[in-house]
């Protein structure tokens, strides 16, 4: 047996190998640790230095809550300063789905304090799925003070729930002014991203009428509030805020008292409308349409059943017939025909045309309501002779007739301030070729001569025709008064001979004030005041289509246009009563009564109201991209 001698190399080899093995392991572990610490240091540098702004923003988003605040919507006044639409405070409760511990459970808890209708519950759940979970959703508006206080006390037990003060729109004299003022409603899918203010919980924008036409100016600009919140979404402290900018006020040309009088006068009819203008400025003083509706019932807390009844009614109460109802103007169009014939030189005031009760053209017989014998222009307007105007239209043709019709305001949509207004139809050969792809036939001119056939006009158009004939100027209807300091454009004279205009005015005056006129029963009973007018009775059948209506639908439309006073015209009025029968029977008495009130009150002669922050209508529409 060999004995290891101290210091022997062979004896030291195992220990040396063990130490060397340990050193290599330590080196590998150290290198691995160094690599890991290097990676950690590199990642920390990336997080804390290179990407610090990004993660600071994400951290702030968890810690900070930025909410938009709704601006106060501008008020709408009538021409004398009576508010017809204004905003009032509304107590409400909102929920932020991201902070709620189960949105359904939160709504169940809320419903034990504030009743939540099934429709509102569905709306909240649907909205929460559609938008960011960090955006608040309005649950219920119009809380009582007791409910509002109780929710504030219980807020710590309801994560994500908050109360605030919003606003709602209130409409004064709602039914008479509903169609011209319009109403507001919740933003639709395509409107939410149009403006940041649309994302304010419960924000409403104009849907119809002036509310829609001037929505961008009425709505104002949103503010914001930045708050620090805890993990449950409860506000710890407010860090800062930017106030909202309230909307601008508008002053309408409408006189709300006359509006109510006119509405009450025509409300007994099933369907109809009336428009009254200032002949010198184009201000719309009255615009009513029946049946109407209450905008307060559809703007704040719309009821699904009520809304379905409104939209499903055969009488269409949401339809503003004054600017959207397109009717054959009937014999009121003879005013246009007479002026066109004089302008074209196809007839003289003294020439007599023989009326035997019918007019044969081609292979068709066109009837007149009676045999007038030999008749000249003045008496043809007064007694509304169809044959006279068949002949004048045949002589000049549809194109010359259309030129005068358009000069008097027909065939154009006056939708700059009132969206949705229709253009009607003032046809000519080019119109038919472009619209129907067909040539114009001479027999169609005969139908158009008395306001039938393709000719269509709204009550606003008819009031404008009467106003332009009365004033001799190209007035343009306006619904909003110019702002403080603004100078309204002066209407230009019509491109017509003043003598011809006076001849037509005289004929219209004879309709009401001379024996044999078709509307002598509606002469004004005001001393020294005379009204000129023109009756119209229009068949309610589409051109070239055979309808077989019975009862109410079978009766013709009743129309009447007028201006007064005759010696110094100031106001023009047009009325259409759907299926109301003869023009002198139904529409004319309504116009007479409204015209009487206009002359007695004389709103155009009284100083108009100027709001403290009103807006110039022309500038507002130009900046908003509107045009006429």
Secondary structure as the mmCIF struct_conf table of DSSP 4:
data_model
#
loop_
_struct_conf.conf_type_id
_struct_conf.id
_struct_conf.beg_label_comp_id
_struct_conf.beg_label_asym_id
_struct_conf.beg_label_seq_id
_struct_conf.end_label_comp_id
_struct_conf.end_label_asym_id
_struct_conf.end_label_seq_id
HELX_LH_PP_P HELX_LH_PP_P1 UNK A 4 UNK A 5
TURN_TY1_P TURN_TY1_P1 UNK A 6 UNK A 7
HELX_RH_AL_P HELX_RH_AL_P1 UNK A 9 UNK A 45
HELX_RH_PI_P HELX_RH_PI_P1 UNK A 46 UNK A 50
TURN_TY1_P TURN_TY1_P2 UNK A 51 UNK A 51
HELX_RH_AL_P HELX_RH_AL_P2 UNK A 52 UNK A 63
STRN STRN1 UNK A 64 UNK A 69
HELX_LH_PP_P HELX_LH_PP_P2 UNK A 70 UNK A 75
STRN STRN2 UNK A 76 UNK A 77
TURN_TY1_P TURN_TY1_P3 UNK A 79 UNK A 80
BEND BEND1 UNK A 81 UNK A 81
STRN STRN3 UNK A 83 UNK A 95
TURN_TY1_P TURN_TY1_P4 UNK A 97 UNK A 99
BEND BEND2 UNK A 100 UNK A 101
HELX_RH_AL_P HELX_RH_AL_P3 UNK A 103 UNK A 111
TURN_TY1_P TURN_TY1_P5 UNK A 112 UNK A 113
BEND BEND3 UNK A 114 UNK A 114
HELX_RH_AL_P HELX_RH_AL_P4 UNK A 118 UNK A 130
BEND BEND4 UNK A 131 UNK A 131
TURN_TY1_P TURN_TY1_P6 UNK A 133 UNK A 134
BEND BEND5 UNK A 135 UNK A 135
STRN STRN4 UNK A 137 UNK A 141
BEND BEND6 UNK A 142 UNK A 142
HELX_RH_AL_P HELX_RH_AL_P5 UNK A 145 UNK A 153
TURN_TY1_P TURN_TY1_P7 UNK A 154 UNK A 154
HELX_RH_3T_P HELX_RH_3T_P1 UNK A 155 UNK A 157
BEND BEND7 UNK A 158 UNK A 158
TURN_TY1_P TURN_TY1_P8 UNK A 159 UNK A 160
STRN STRN5 UNK A 161 UNK A 171
BEND BEND8 UNK A 172 UNK A 173
HELX_RH_AL_P HELX_RH_AL_P6 UNK A 174 UNK A 181
STRN STRN6 UNK A 184 UNK A 186
HELX_RH_3T_P HELX_RH_3T_P2 UNK A 189 UNK A 194
HELX_RH_3T_P HELX_RH_3T_P3 UNK A 196 UNK A 199
BEND BEND9 UNK A 200 UNK A 200
TURN_TY1_P TURN_TY1_P9 UNK A 201 UNK A 202
STRN STRN7 UNK A 204 UNK A 206
BEND BEND10 UNK A 208 UNK A 208
HELX_RH_AL_P HELX_RH_AL_P7 UNK A 209 UNK A 213
TURN_TY1_P TURN_TY1_P10 UNK A 214 UNK A 214
HELX_RH_AL_P HELX_RH_AL_P8 UNK A 215 UNK A 219
STRN STRN8 UNK A 221 UNK A 221
STRN STRN9 UNK A 223 UNK A 229
TURN_TY1_P TURN_TY1_P11 UNK A 231 UNK A 232
BEND BEND11 UNK A 233 UNK A 233
STRN STRN10 UNK A 235 UNK A 242
STRN STRN11 UNK A 245 UNK A 245
HELX_LH_PP_P HELX_LH_PP_P3 UNK A 246 UNK A 248
STRN STRN12 UNK A 249 UNK A 249
STRN STRN13 UNK A 250 UNK A 251
STRN STRN14 UNK A 252 UNK A 252
BEND BEND12 UNK A 253 UNK A 253
HELX_RH_AL_P HELX_RH_AL_P9 UNK A 256 UNK A 266
TURN_TY1_P TURN_TY1_P12 UNK A 267 UNK A 268
BEND BEND13 UNK A 269 UNK A 271
STRN STRN15 UNK A 272 UNK A 278
TURN_TY1_P TURN_TY1_P13 UNK A 279 UNK A 281
STRN STRN16 UNK A 283 UNK A 283
STRN STRN17 UNK A 284 UNK A 290
BEND BEND14 UNK A 291 UNK A 291
TURN_TY1_P TURN_TY1_P14 UNK A 295 UNK A 295
HELX_RH_AL_P HELX_RH_AL_P10 UNK A 296 UNK A 299
TURN_TY1_P TURN_TY1_P15 UNK A 300 UNK A 300
BEND BEND15 UNK A 301 UNK A 301
HELX_RH_AL_P HELX_RH_AL_P11 UNK A 304 UNK A 312
TURN_TY1_P TURN_TY1_P16 UNK A 314 UNK A 315
TURN_TY1_P TURN_TY1_P17 UNK A 317 UNK A 318
BEND BEND16 UNK A 319 UNK A 319
HELX_RH_AL_P HELX_RH_AL_P12 UNK A 321 UNK A 324
STRN STRN18 UNK A 327 UNK A 327
HELX_RH_3T_P HELX_RH_3T_P4 UNK A 330 UNK A 333
HELX_RH_AL_P HELX_RH_AL_P13 UNK A 334 UNK A 344
TURN_TY1_P TURN_TY1_P18 UNK A 345 UNK A 345
BEND BEND17 UNK A 346 UNK A 346
TURN_TY1_P TURN_TY1_P19 UNK A 349 UNK A 350
STRN STRN19 UNK A 353 UNK A 355
BEND BEND18 UNK A 357 UNK A 357
STRN STRN20 UNK A 358 UNK A 361
TURN_TY1_P TURN_TY1_P20 UNK A 362 UNK A 363
STRN STRN21 UNK A 364 UNK A 367
BEND BEND19 UNK A 369 UNK A 370
STRN STRN22 UNK A 373 UNK A 375
HELX_RH_AL_P HELX_RH_AL_P14 UNK A 377 UNK A 383
TURN_TY1_P TURN_TY1_P21 UNK A 384 UNK A 384
HELX_RH_AL_P HELX_RH_AL_P15 UNK A 386 UNK A 407
TURN_TY1_P TURN_TY1_P22 UNK A 408 UNK A 411
BEND BEND20 UNK A 416 UNK A 418
TURN_TY1_P TURN_TY1_P23 UNK A 419 UNK A 420
STRN STRN23 UNK A 425 UNK A 425
HELX_RH_AL_P HELX_RH_AL_P16 UNK A 429 UNK A 436
BEND BEND21 UNK A 437 UNK A 437
HELX_RH_AL_P HELX_RH_AL_P17 UNK A 442 UNK A 449
TURN_TY1_P TURN_TY1_P24 UNK A 450 UNK A 451
TURN_TY1_P TURN_TY1_P25 UNK A 453 UNK A 454
STRN STRN24 UNK A 456 UNK A 457
HELX_RH_AL_P HELX_RH_AL_P18 UNK A 459 UNK A 471
BEND BEND22 UNK A 472 UNK A 472
STRN STRN25 UNK A 473 UNK A 473
STRN STRN26 UNK A 478 UNK A 478
BEND BEND23 UNK A 479 UNK A 479
STRN STRN27 UNK A 480 UNK A 480
HELX_LH_PP_P HELX_LH_PP_P4 UNK A 481 UNK A 483
TURN_TY1_P TURN_TY1_P26 UNK A 484 UNK A 485
HELX_LH_PP_P HELX_LH_PP_P5 UNK A 488 UNK A 492
STRN STRN28 UNK A 493 UNK A 493
HELX_LH_PP_P HELX_LH_PP_P6 UNK A 494 UNK A 494
BEND BEND24 UNK A 495 UNK A 496
HELX_RH_AL_P HELX_RH_AL_P19 UNK A 498 UNK A 513
BEND BEND25 UNK A 514 UNK A 514
TURN_TY1_P TURN_TY1_P27 UNK A 515 UNK A 516
TURN_TY1_P TURN_TY1_P28 UNK A 518 UNK A 519
HELX_RH_3T_P HELX_RH_3T_P5 UNK A 520 UNK A 522
BEND BEND26 UNK A 526 UNK A 526
TURN_TY1_P TURN_TY1_P29 UNK A 527 UNK A 528
STRN STRN29 UNK A 531 UNK A 538
TURN_TY1_P TURN_TY1_P30 UNK A 543 UNK A 544
HELX_RH_3T_P HELX_RH_3T_P6 UNK A 551 UNK A 554
BEND BEND27 UNK A 555 UNK A 555
HELX_LH_PP_P HELX_LH_PP_P7 UNK A 556 UNK A 556
STRN STRN30 UNK A 557 UNK A 564
BEND BEND28 UNK A 566 UNK A 568
STRN STRN31 UNK A 571 UNK A 577
TURN_TY1_P TURN_TY1_P31 UNK A 578 UNK A 579
TURN_TY1_P TURN_TY1_P32 UNK A 583 UNK A 586
HELX_RH_AL_P HELX_RH_AL_P20 UNK A 587 UNK A 601
HELX_RH_3T_P HELX_RH_3T_P7 UNK A 603 UNK A 605
BEND BEND29 UNK A 606 UNK A 606
HELX_LH_PP_P HELX_LH_PP_P8 UNK A 607 UNK A 609
TURN_TY1_P TURN_TY1_P33 UNK A 612 UNK A 613
STRN STRN32 UNK A 614 UNK A 614
HELX_RH_AL_P HELX_RH_AL_P21 UNK A 617 UNK A 623
TURN_TY1_P TURN_TY1_P34 UNK A 624 UNK A 625
#
